[in-house]
Amino acid sequence: MDKPPKTVRVRGRIASAVVRRGTASEHDTWVLESEKHGRLILKRLGGNPYEKGLAPADPGCEVEAEGYLLGKELRYTSLRRL
């Protein structure tokens, strides 16, 4: 039986970027630039993975996000400005 993923907290800065470049999944989205994890694709848990939507916080501001880290994608459940 697989264990459910553990939640993590990641700090970084919000930015806009084109991700998965050169693939059928290429799209513009919000990312979290983190010192520890590098560039993480930022998606609200349960949200459309290909829709950019509104910025979760002002671009360039530092935030702390909590959620599930799946490779280089953070599916966040909460996000707060620092």
C-alpha positions in Angstrom: 0.0 0.0 0.0 1.4 3.4 -1.0 1.8 6.0 1.7 0.1 9.3 1.1 2.5 12.1 0.2 3.8 14.3 3.1 3.1 18.0 3.1 6.1 20.3 2.8 6.7 24.0 3.4 8.7 25.9 0.8 9.9 29.5 0.8 10.7 31.5 -2.3 9.7 34.2 -4.7 6.8 34.2 -7.1 7.6 34.6 -10.8 6.0 33.9 -14.2 7.7 31.4 -16.5 7.1 29.2 -19.5 7.4 25.6 -18.3 7.7 22.2 -20.1 9.1 24.0 -23.1 9.2 22.0 -26.3 6.5 19.6 -25.3 2.8 19.3 -25.9 2.4 20.5 -22.3 4.3 23.8 -22.7 2.5 26.7 -21.1 3.0 30.0 -19.1 2.4 29.6 -15.4 3.4 30.8 -11.9 6.5 29.4 -10.4 8.2 29.5 -7.0 11.9 30.3 -7.2 13.3 28.5 -4.1 16.9 28.4 -2.9 16.5 24.8 -1.7 14.3 23.3 -4.5 15.1 25.6 -7.5 12.2 26.5 -9.8 9.0 24.8 -8.8 5.8 24.9 -10.9 3.1 26.3 -8.6 -0.4 24.9 -8.8 -3.3 25.1 -6.3 -4.4 21.7 -5.2 -7.5 20.8 -7.3 -6.9 23.6 -9.8 -6.5 23.3 -13.6 -2.9 22.3 -14.2 -2.8 24.2 -17.5 -4.5 27.4 -16.6 -2.3 30.2 -15.3 -5.0 32.0 -13.4 -4.4 35.0 -11.1 -1.1 35.3 -9.3 -1.2 33.6 -5.9 0.7 36.7 -4.6 2.4 39.7 -6.2 5.2 38.7 -8.6 8.6 39.1 -7.0 7.3 38.9 -3.4 8.6 36.3 -1.0 6.1 33.6 0.1 5.8 30.4 2.1 3.7 27.7 0.4 2.5 24.5 2.0 1.5 21.5 0.0 2.6 18.4 -1.9 5.9 18.3 -3.7 5.6 16.1 -6.8 8.9 16.2 -8.7 9.4 19.9 -9.7 5.7 20.8 -9.1 4.3 22.1 -5.8 0.6 21.6 -5.4 -0.1 24.0 -2.7 -2.9 24.0 -0.1 -2.0 27.3 1.4 0.3 30.2 0.6 1.2 33.3 2.6 3.3 36.4 2.0 6.4 36.8 4.3 
